[in-house]
């Protein structure tokens, strides 16, 4: 059921929301439009939720190195910059792949020693809006500098988690997660 159909019932059951019913209706329309856009993605919502396995920075055990991919359909160029290359904004250019996706491959034999836990990085984007640094959309870990208050993505390699108990979810059944909490830990 589209969220826009739920709004009248939501407002009816919560009279304190009546003054905000128009804003809630507009938000519901934006939500339904975005959900429709995501469901049109090849593979639908399930595929969309697994985009992090392709986009962002991921280790490729076959190629022995890291692929960094970013979706930037209106960019003219992208460069990877960070602690590992002394914030050189031109040394590591991405190459356009397809459909607005850009990528760069960083071989393990060259970059392994320079990639350490919590290494900060950003992507330098050149577009009609100018040249600016941004945090990758699929950053797995982000830190804020205590002094400058600037945010940077961080390289963070978590060891593979080993489950100690049998899964409470039946095989072939996808659990429905309705809430998640993000905490800070180092």
Residue frames as a rotation matrix with the C-alpha (Angstrom) as fourth column:
UNK 1
0.586 0.810 0.000 0.00
0.810 -0.586 0.000 0.00
0.000 0.000 -1.000 0.00
UNK 2
-0.121 -0.628 0.769 1.48
0.518 -0.701 -0.490 3.39
0.847 0.339 0.410 -0.94
UNK 3
-0.683 -0.238 -0.690 2.33
0.729 -0.283 -0.624 5.59
-0.047 -0.929 0.367 2.03
UNK 4
-0.922 0.350 0.168 0.11
-0.298 -0.915 0.271 8.37
0.249 0.199 0.948 0.63
UNK 5
-0.084 0.937 -0.340 -2.91
-0.105 0.331 0.938 6.12
0.991 0.115 0.071 1.26
UNK 6
-0.094 -0.040 -0.995 -1.92
0.875 0.474 -0.102 5.69
0.476 -0.880 -0.010 4.91
UNK 7
-0.880 -0.397 0.262 -1.62
0.261 -0.863 -0.432 9.44
0.398 -0.311 0.863 5.65
UNK 8
-0.181 0.852 0.491 -5.37
-0.499 -0.510 0.701 10.15
0.847 -0.119 0.518 6.19
UNK 9
0.636 0.388 -0.667 -5.57
0.274 0.694 0.665 7.29
0.722 -0.606 0.335 8.70
UNK 10
-0.295 -0.851 -0.435 -2.35
0.843 -0.017 -0.538 8.44
0.450 -0.525 0.722 10.37
UNK 11
-0.836 0.025 0.547 -3.74
-0.132 -0.979 -0.156 11.96
0.532 -0.202 0.822 10.85
UNK 12
0.183 0.983 0.031 -7.16
-0.401 0.046 0.915 10.65
0.897 -0.180 0.403 11.88
UNK 13
0.591 0.016 -0.806 -5.61
0.543 0.731 0.412 8.47
0.596 -0.682 0.424 14.60
UNK 14
-0.283 -0.734 -0.618 -3.27
0.949 -0.308 -0.069 11.27
-0.139 -0.606 0.783 15.77
UNK 15
0.676 0.709 0.199 -5.28
0.733 -0.675 -0.084 14.52
0.074 0.203 -0.976 16.06
UNK 16
0.482 -0.562 -0.672 -2.14
0.153 -0.701 0.696 16.45
-0.863 -0.439 -0.252 17.07
UNK 17
-0.545 -0.719 0.432 -0.92
0.516 0.119 0.849 15.92
-0.661 0.685 0.306 13.48
UNK 18
0.417 0.823 0.385 -3.89
0.832 -0.176 -0.525 17.70
-0.365 0.540 -0.759 11.86
UNK 19
0.741 -0.118 -0.661 -2.03
-0.178 -0.984 -0.023 21.06
-0.648 0.135 -0.750 11.58
UNK 20
-0.257 -0.944 -0.206 0.78
-0.622 -0.001 0.783 19.23
-0.740 0.329 -0.587 9.74
UNK 21
0.309 0.460 0.832 -1.36
0.184 0.830 -0.527 17.05
-0.933 0.316 0.172 7.46
UNK 22
0.971 0.035 -0.235 -0.37
-0.213 -0.306 -0.928 18.91
-0.105 0.951 -0.289 4.26
UNK 23
0.138 -0.989 -0.046 3.35
-0.990 -0.138 -0.008 18.60
0.001 0.046 -0.999 5.04
UNK 24
-0.257 -0.175 0.950 2.89
-0.391 0.918 0.064 14.92
-0.884 -0.355 -0.304 5.90
UNK 25
0.715 0.591 0.374 1.01
0.134 0.408 -0.903 14.35
-0.686 0.696 0.213 2.63
UNK 26
0.785 -0.480 -0.391 3.80
-0.600 -0.435 -0.671 16.02
0.152 0.762 -0.630 0.62
UNK 27
-0.211 -0.889 0.407 6.46
-0.930 0.311 0.196 13.99
-0.301 -0.337 -0.892 2.43
UNK 28
0.067 0.334 0.940 4.47
-0.083 0.941 -0.328 10.81
-0.994 -0.056 0.091 1.73
UNK 29
0.957 0.277 -0.087 4.33
-0.086 -0.017 -0.996 11.73
-0.278 0.961 0.007 -1.96
UNK 30
0.333 -0.916 -0.225 8.13
-0.923 -0.267 -0.278 12.22
0.194 0.300 -0.934 -2.03
UNK 31
-0.301 -0.410 0.861 8.59
-0.657 0.743 0.124 8.90
-0.691 -0.529 -0.493 -0.23
UNK 32
0.475 0.579 0.663 6.33
0.089 0.718 -0.690 7.03
-0.876 0.387 0.290 -2.66
UNK 33
0.916 -0.178 -0.358 8.09
-0.398 -0.304 -0.866 8.62
0.046 0.936 -0.349 -5.66
UNK 34
-0.025 -0.995 0.096 11.53
-0.999 0.022 -0.034 7.67
0.032 -0.097 -0.995 -4.32
UNK 35
-0.173 0.028 0.985 10.40
-0.374 0.923 -0.092 4.14
-0.911 -0.384 -0.149 -3.51
UNK 36
0.838 0.507 0.200 9.01
0.027 0.328 -0.944 3.78
-0.544 0.797 0.261 -7.05
UNK 37
0.626 -0.687 -0.368 12.36
-0.739 -0.371 -0.563 5.01
0.250 0.624 -0.740 -8.43
UNK 38
-0.314 -0.761 0.568 14.27
-0.887 0.448 0.111 2.50
-0.339 -0.469 -0.816 -6.29
UNK 39
0.128 0.444 0.887 11.95
-0.118 0.895 -0.431 -0.37
-0.985 -0.049 0.167 -7.26
UNK 40
0.958 0.177 -0.224 12.61
-0.222 -0.030 -0.975 0.49
-0.179 0.984 0.011 -10.93
UNK 41
0.062 -0.998 0.013 16.35
-0.953 -0.055 0.299 -0.11
-0.298 -0.031 -0.954 -10.29
UNK 42
0.103 -0.047 -0.994 17.51
-0.592 0.800 -0.100 -3.33
0.799 0.598 0.054 -12.01
UNK 43
-0.564 -0.262 -0.783 16.80
0.330 0.798 -0.504 -6.05
0.757 -0.542 -0.364 -9.46
UNK 44
0.438 0.888 0.137 14.46
0.272 -0.276 0.922 -3.82
0.857 -0.367 -0.363 -7.46
UNK 45
0.735 -0.034 0.677 14.77
-0.571 -0.569 0.592 -2.88
0.365 -0.822 -0.438 -3.80
UNK 46
0.894 -0.406 0.190 16.80
0.199 0.739 0.644 -5.97
-0.402 -0.538 0.741 -2.90
UNK 47
0.340 -0.790 0.511 19.47
0.892 0.099 -0.441 -5.15
0.298 0.606 0.738 -5.50
UNK 48
0.437 -0.107 0.893 19.45
-0.014 -0.994 -0.112 -1.48
0.899 0.036 -0.436 -4.48
UNK 49
0.897 -0.041 0.439 20.15
-0.440 -0.144 0.886 -2.37
0.027 -0.989 -0.147 -0.84
UNK 50
0.667 -0.689 0.283 23.21
0.506 0.698 0.507 -4.38
-0.547 -0.195 0.814 -1.91
UNK 51
0.881 -0.307 0.359 24.80
0.155 -0.531 -0.833 -1.57
0.446 0.790 -0.421 -3.95
UNK 52
0.686 -0.646 0.335 27.43
-0.696 -0.449 0.561 -1.12
-0.212 -0.618 -0.757 -1.22
UNK 53
0.495 -0.500 0.710 28.99
0.212 0.862 0.460 -4.39
-0.843 -0.077 0.533 -2.39
UNK 54
0.365 -0.332 0.870 29.84
0.928 0.053 -0.370 -2.72
0.077 0.942 0.327 -5.69
UNK 55
0.502 -0.126 0.856 30.02
0.113 -0.971 -0.209 1.00
0.857 0.202 -0.474 -4.89
UNK 56
0.884 -0.299 0.361 32.37
-0.447 -0.307 0.840 2.46
-0.140 -0.904 -0.405 -2.31
UNK 57
-0.084 -0.972 -0.221 35.73
-0.949 0.146 -0.279 0.89
0.303 0.186 -0.935 -1.55
UNK 58
0.820 0.399 0.411 35.84
-0.484 0.866 0.125 -2.91
-0.306 -0.301 0.903 -1.72
UNK 59
-0.262 -0.946 0.190 38.67
-0.722 0.322 0.612 -5.41
-0.640 0.023 -0.768 -1.72
UNK 60
0.720 0.384 -0.578 38.86
-0.683 0.540 -0.492 -7.76
0.123 0.749 0.651 -4.73
UNK 61
0.370 -0.584 0.722 40.58
-0.431 0.581 0.691 -11.00
-0.823 -0.567 -0.037 -3.70
UNK 62
0.682 -0.116 0.722 40.93
0.611 0.632 -0.477 -12.15
-0.400 0.766 0.502 -7.33
UNK 63
0.705 -0.387 0.594 42.56
0.288 -0.609 -0.739 -8.94
0.648 0.693 -0.318 -8.60
UNK 64
0.111 -0.650 -0.752 44.42
0.991 0.125 0.039 -8.47
0.068 -0.750 0.658 -5.26
UNK 65
-0.914 -0.371 0.166 43.54
0.352 -0.927 -0.130 -4.86
0.202 -0.060 0.977 -4.62
UNK 66
-0.383 0.767 -0.514 40.81
0.487 -0.305 -0.818 -2.37
-0.785 -0.564 -0.257 -3.89
UNK 67
-0.483 0.390 0.784 38.19
0.697 -0.371 0.614 -0.99
0.530 0.843 -0.093 -6.24
UNK 68
-0.601 0.401 -0.691 36.77
0.301 -0.688 -0.661 2.39
-0.740 -0.605 0.293 -5.33
UNK 69
-0.622 0.485 0.615 33.57
0.675 -0.065 0.735 3.19
0.396 0.872 -0.287 -7.21
UNK 70
-0.633 0.429 -0.644 31.37
0.218 -0.700 -0.681 6.26
-0.743 -0.571 0.350 -6.98
UNK 71
-0.007 0.717 0.697 28.18
1.000 0.015 -0.006 7.28
-0.015 0.697 -0.717 -8.72
UNK 72
-0.210 -0.106 -0.972 28.63
0.207 -0.976 0.062 10.84
-0.956 -0.188 0.227 -10.00
UNK 73
0.191 0.374 0.908 26.65
0.879 0.346 -0.328 11.17
-0.437 0.860 -0.262 -13.25
UNK 74
0.939 0.229 0.256 27.28
0.325 -0.835 -0.444 14.91
0.112 0.501 -0.858 -13.76
UNK 75
0.521 -0.815 -0.255 30.98
0.001 -0.298 0.955 14.94
-0.853 -0.498 -0.154 -12.87
UNK 76
0.782 -0.407 -0.472 33.70
-0.586 -0.226 -0.778 15.84
0.210 0.885 -0.415 -15.33
UNK 77
-0.074 -0.818 -0.571 36.38
-0.156 0.575 -0.803 14.06
0.985 0.029 -0.170 -13.30
UNK 78
0.944 0.248 0.219 36.92
-0.264 0.163 0.951 12.36
0.200 -0.955 0.219 -9.94
UNK 79
-0.079 -0.980 -0.182 40.15
-0.288 0.197 -0.937 11.91
0.954 -0.022 -0.298 -7.99
UNK 80
0.745 0.210 -0.633 40.78
0.475 0.499 0.725 9.93
0.468 -0.841 0.272 -4.81
UNK 81
-0.090 -0.763 0.640 42.63
-0.228 -0.610 -0.759 11.89
0.970 -0.214 -0.119 -2.15
UNK 82
0.898 0.434 -0.074 43.53
-0.028 0.225 0.974 11.26
0.440 -0.872 0.214 1.46
UNK 83
0.678 -0.645 0.353 46.13
-0.553 -0.131 0.823 10.63
-0.485 -0.753 -0.445 4.13
UNK 84
0.499 -0.454 0.738 47.60
0.380 0.880 0.285 7.77
-0.778 0.139 0.612 2.07
UNK 85
0.159 -0.498 0.852 48.66
0.967 -0.097 -0.237 10.14
0.201 0.862 0.466 -0.74
UNK 86
-0.616 -0.470 -0.633 49.21
0.686 -0.714 -0.138 13.27
-0.387 -0.519 0.762 1.37
UNK 87
0.205 0.876 -0.437 45.93
0.396 -0.483 -0.781 14.80
-0.895 -0.013 -0.446 0.08
UNK 88
-0.848 -0.454 -0.272 47.23
-0.121 -0.333 0.935 15.05
-0.515 0.826 0.227 -3.48
UNK 89
0.024 0.997 -0.071 44.06
-0.204 -0.065 -0.977 15.91
-0.979 0.038 0.202 -5.41
UNK 90
0.447 0.132 -0.885 45.35
-0.876 -0.133 -0.463 14.93
-0.179 0.982 0.057 -8.87
UNK 91
-0.546 -0.831 0.104 47.44
-0.799 0.554 0.233 11.75
-0.251 0.044 -0.967 -8.36
UNK 92
-0.871 0.216 0.441 44.64
0.162 0.974 -0.158 9.16
-0.464 -0.066 -0.884 -8.37
UNK 93
-0.566 0.683 -0.462 42.08
-0.819 -0.528 0.222 9.77
-0.093 0.504 0.859 -11.16
UNK 94
-0.133 0.652 0.746 38.96
-0.024 0.751 -0.660 7.67
-0.991 -0.106 -0.084 -11.50
UNK 95
-0.989 -0.041 -0.141 37.89
-0.143 0.041 0.989 6.38
-0.035 0.998 -0.047 -14.93
UNK 96
-0.160 0.987 -0.027 34.26
-0.939 -0.160 -0.305 6.54
-0.306 -0.024 0.952 -16.07
UNK 97
-0.830 -0.058 0.555 32.70
-0.011 0.996 0.087 3.06
-0.558 0.066 -0.827 -16.30
UNK 98
-0.705 0.680 0.200 29.01
0.350 0.089 0.932 3.39
0.617 0.728 -0.301 -17.27
UNK 99
0.243 0.967 -0.080 25.74
0.602 -0.086 0.794 4.98
0.760 -0.241 -0.603 -16.13
UNK 100
0.604 -0.014 0.797 27.49
-0.368 -0.892 0.263 7.70
0.707 -0.452 -0.544 -14.14
UNK 101
0.951 -0.306 0.052 29.71
0.111 0.492 0.864 5.26
-0.290 -0.815 0.502 -12.23
UNK 102
0.478 -0.878 -0.023 33.43
-0.657 -0.340 -0.673 6.00
0.583 0.336 -0.740 -11.93
UNK 103
0.986 -0.162 -0.038 36.12
0.147 0.745 0.651 3.65
-0.077 -0.647 0.758 -10.62
UNK 104
0.255 -0.967 -0.004 39.75
-0.853 -0.223 -0.471 3.37
0.454 0.124 -0.882 -9.68
UNK 105
0.881 -0.075 -0.467 41.71
0.205 0.950 0.234 0.21
0.426 -0.302 0.853 -8.86
UNK 106
0.401 -0.748 0.529 44.43
-0.885 -0.465 0.014 0.31
0.236 -0.474 -0.849 -6.22
UNK 107
0.358 -0.297 -0.885 46.72
-0.092 0.932 -0.350 -2.76
0.929 0.207 0.307 -6.33
UNK 108
0.990 0.073 -0.118 47.48
0.097 0.242 0.965 -4.34
0.099 -0.968 0.233 -2.97
UNK 109
0.351 -0.932 -0.086 51.22
0.935 0.353 -0.014 -4.60
0.043 -0.076 0.996 -3.67
UNK 110
-0.406 -0.472 0.782 51.42
0.468 -0.843 -0.266 -0.80
0.785 0.258 0.563 -3.99
UNK 111
-0.121 0.510 0.852 48.78
-0.409 -0.808 0.425 0.41
0.905 -0.297 0.306 -1.53
UNK 112
0.459 0.393 -0.797 48.58
0.445 0.674 0.589 -2.16
0.769 -0.625 0.135 1.30
UNK 113
-0.318 -0.671 -0.670 51.29
0.930 -0.081 -0.359 -0.50
0.187 -0.737 0.650 3.41
UNK 114
-0.935 -0.038 0.353 49.79
0.037 -0.999 -0.009 2.96
0.353 0.004 0.935 2.87
UNK 115
0.052 0.994 0.101 46.27
-0.374 -0.074 0.924 1.85
0.926 -0.086 0.368 3.82
UNK 116
-0.907 -0.257 -0.334 46.07
0.214 0.403 -0.890 1.65
0.363 -0.879 -0.310 7.57
UNK 117
-0.115 0.908 -0.403 43.02
0.968 0.194 0.162 1.50
0.225 -0.371 -0.901 9.79
UNK 118
0.466 0.506 -0.726 41.29
0.678 -0.731 -0.074 4.89
-0.568 -0.458 -0.684 10.08
UNK 119
-0.746 -0.659 0.097 43.09
0.543 -0.519 0.660 6.50
-0.385 0.545 0.745 7.13
UNK 120
0.093 0.807 -0.583 40.99
0.137 -0.590 -0.796 9.53
-0.986 -0.006 -0.166 6.12
UNK 121
-0.845 -0.334 0.417 39.99
0.450 -0.024 0.893 10.14
-0.288 0.942 0.171 2.50
UNK 122
0.101 0.856 -0.506 37.62
-0.128 -0.494 -0.860 12.04
-0.987 0.152 0.060 0.22
UNK 123
-0.032 -0.052 0.998 36.82
0.955 0.294 0.046 12.29
-0.296 0.954 0.040 -3.47
UNK 124
-0.528 -0.156 -0.835 37.71
-0.049 -0.976 0.213 15.46
-0.848 0.153 0.508 -5.34
UNK 125
0.097 0.709 0.698 34.90
0.845 0.312 -0.434 16.15
-0.526 0.632 -0.569 -7.80
UNK 126
-0.836 -0.257 -0.486 35.17
-0.061 -0.835 0.547 18.44
-0.546 0.487 0.682 -10.82
UNK 127
-0.209 0.833 0.512 31.86
0.951 0.296 -0.094 19.46
-0.230 0.467 -0.854 -12.38
UNK 128
-0.087 0.264 0.961 29.98
0.566 -0.780 0.266 22.51
0.820 0.567 -0.082 -13.65
UNK 129
0.897 0.441 -0.043 29.68
0.255 -0.434 0.864 23.47
0.362 -0.786 -0.501 -9.95
UNK 130
0.471 -0.812 0.344 33.46
-0.826 -0.543 -0.152 23.73
0.310 -0.212 -0.927 -9.62
UNK 131
-0.118 -0.605 -0.788 36.01
0.006 0.793 -0.610 21.58
0.993 -0.077 -0.090 -7.83
UNK 132
0.142 0.194 0.971 35.22
-0.940 -0.282 0.194 20.37
0.312 -0.940 0.142 -4.33
UNK 133
-0.869 -0.424 -0.256 35.94
-0.287 0.852 -0.437 17.50
0.403 -0.306 -0.862 -1.97
UNK 134
0.168 0.946 0.276 33.16
-0.909 0.040 0.414 15.25
0.381 -0.320 0.868 -0.80
UNK 135
-0.456 -0.179 0.872 32.64
-0.624 0.763 -0.169 12.19
-0.635 -0.621 -0.459 1.33
UNK 136
-0.901 0.127 -0.414 31.89
-0.266 0.594 0.759 9.13
0.342 0.795 -0.502 -0.84
UNK 137
-0.041 0.992 0.116 28.21
-0.872 -0.092 0.481 8.21
0.488 -0.081 0.869 -0.85
UNK 138
0.750 0.322 -0.577 29.01
-0.114 0.923 0.366 4.64
0.651 -0.209 0.730 0.23
UNK 139
-0.321 -0.853 0.412 31.56
-0.608 -0.148 -0.780 5.47
0.726 -0.501 -0.472 2.91
UNK 140
0.173 0.351 -0.920 31.56
0.372 0.842 0.391 2.72
0.912 -0.410 0.015 5.53
UNK 141
0.258 -0.198 -0.946 33.05
0.957 -0.083 0.278 4.84
-0.134 -0.977 0.168 8.27
UNK 142
0.265 -0.097 0.959 33.20
0.369 -0.909 -0.194 8.63
0.891 0.406 -0.205 8.77
UNK 143
-0.028 -0.333 -0.942 35.06
0.992 -0.125 0.015 10.71
-0.122 -0.935 0.334 11.37
UNK 144
0.825 0.251 0.506 34.83
0.297 -0.955 -0.011 14.38
0.480 0.160 -0.862 12.28
UNK 145
-0.290 -0.955 0.067 38.00
0.558 -0.226 -0.798 16.33
0.777 -0.194 0.599 13.02
UNK 146
0.183 0.372 -0.910 37.74
0.981 -0.126 0.146 17.68
-0.060 -0.920 -0.388 16.57
UNK 147
-0.481 -0.467 -0.742 39.42
0.472 -0.851 0.230 20.96
-0.739 -0.240 0.630 15.68
UNK 148
-0.973 0.031 -0.229 38.18
-0.203 -0.591 0.781 21.84
-0.111 0.806 0.581 12.17
UNK 149
-0.207 0.935 0.288 34.83
-0.352 0.204 -0.914 19.98
-0.913 -0.290 0.287 12.51
UNK 150
-0.104 0.083 -0.991 35.38
-0.993 0.048 0.108 18.71
0.057 0.995 0.077 8.93
UNK 151
0.541 0.356 0.762 34.17
-0.404 0.905 -0.136 15.20
-0.738 -0.235 0.633 8.10
UNK 152
-0.275 -0.603 -0.749 36.20
-0.959 0.230 0.166 12.60
0.072 0.764 -0.641 6.18
UNK 153
0.846 0.402 -0.350 35.54
-0.408 0.911 0.058 9.02
0.342 0.094 0.935 5.17
UNK 154
0.025 -0.849 0.528 37.91
-0.935 0.167 0.313 6.51
-0.354 -0.501 -0.789 6.74
UNK 155
-0.106 -0.165 -0.981 39.34
-0.525 0.847 -0.086 3.25
0.844 0.506 -0.177 5.55
UNK 156
-0.170 0.122 0.978 38.12
-0.946 0.258 -0.197 0.65
-0.276 -0.959 0.072 7.99
UNK 157
-0.256 -0.008 -0.967 38.69
-0.544 0.828 0.137 -3.03
0.799 0.561 -0.216 7.46
UNK 158
0.169 0.425 0.889 36.54
-0.964 0.260 0.059 -5.05
-0.206 -0.867 0.454 9.83
UNK 159
-0.884 -0.463 0.069 37.50
-0.443 0.875 0.196 -8.69
-0.151 0.143 -0.978 10.22
UNK 160
-0.384 0.770 -0.509 34.89
-0.330 0.401 0.855 -11.15
0.863 0.496 0.100 8.94
UNK 161
-0.245 0.406 0.880 32.36
-0.969 -0.066 -0.239 -11.75
-0.039 -0.911 0.410 11.67
UNK 162
-0.767 -0.012 -0.641 31.96
-0.102 0.989 0.103 -15.35
0.633 0.144 -0.761 12.76
UNK 163
0.175 0.911 0.374 28.49
-0.763 -0.114 0.636 -16.19
0.622 -0.397 0.675 14.07
UNK 164
-0.823 -0.485 0.297 28.46
-0.550 0.546 -0.632 -18.25
0.144 -0.683 -0.716 17.25
UNK 165
-0.461 0.755 0.467 24.81
-0.115 0.471 -0.875 -19.35
-0.880 -0.457 -0.130 17.14
UNK 166
-0.589 0.365 0.721 22.40
0.791 0.444 0.421 -20.70
-0.167 0.818 -0.550 14.55
UNK 167
-0.941 0.271 0.203 20.36
-0.157 -0.881 0.447 -18.11
0.300 0.389 0.871 12.68
UNK 168
-0.619 0.784 0.056 16.89
0.105 0.152 -0.983 -17.48
-0.779 -0.602 -0.177 14.14
UNK 169
0.002 0.583 -0.812 15.68
-0.836 -0.445 -0.322 -16.68
-0.549 0.679 0.486 10.59
UNK 170
0.463 0.251 0.850 14.39
0.154 0.922 -0.356 -19.55
-0.873 0.296 0.388 8.46
UNK 171
-0.641 -0.726 0.249 16.35
0.311 0.051 0.949 -20.27
-0.702 0.685 0.193 5.30
UNK 172
-0.620 0.340 0.707 15.00
0.739 -0.048 0.671 -18.37
0.263 0.939 -0.221 2.30
UNK 173
0.567 0.814 -0.129 13.17
0.802 -0.509 0.312 -15.81
0.188 -0.280 -0.941 4.46
UNK 174
-0.394 -0.671 0.628 14.46
0.472 -0.734 -0.488 -12.24
0.788 0.104 0.606 4.35
UNK 175
-0.247 0.313 -0.917 14.11
0.941 -0.149 -0.304 -10.53
-0.232 -0.938 -0.258 7.75
UNK 176
0.391 0.438 0.810 12.28
0.543 -0.820 0.181 -7.21
0.743 0.369 -0.558 7.87
UNK 177
-0.441 -0.610 -0.658 14.46
0.898 -0.312 -0.312 -4.66
-0.015 -0.728 0.685 9.68
UNK 178
0.488 0.760 0.428 12.46
0.721 -0.628 0.293 -1.67
0.491 0.166 -0.855 10.81
UNK 179
0.959 -0.196 0.203 15.03
-0.273 -0.829 0.488 0.11
0.072 -0.524 -0.849 12.95
UNK 180
0.405 -0.893 -0.195 18.80
0.753 0.447 -0.483 0.39
0.519 0.049 0.854 13.17
UNK 181
0.962 -0.163 -0.219 21.10
0.032 -0.728 0.685 2.25
-0.271 -0.666 -0.695 15.53
UNK 182
0.466 -0.857 0.220 24.48
0.410 -0.011 -0.912 3.69
0.784 0.515 0.346 14.61
UNK 183
0.949 -0.185 -0.256 27.01
0.195 -0.297 0.935 4.19
-0.249 -0.937 -0.246 17.35
UNK 184
0.565 -0.825 0.023 30.51
-0.634 -0.452 -0.628 5.50
0.529 0.340 -0.778 17.62
UNK 185
0.872 -0.387 0.301 33.24
0.018 0.639 0.769 3.03
-0.490 -0.665 0.563 18.42
UNK 186
0.501 -0.787 -0.360 36.94
-0.792 -0.251 -0.556 2.90
0.348 0.564 -0.749 17.79
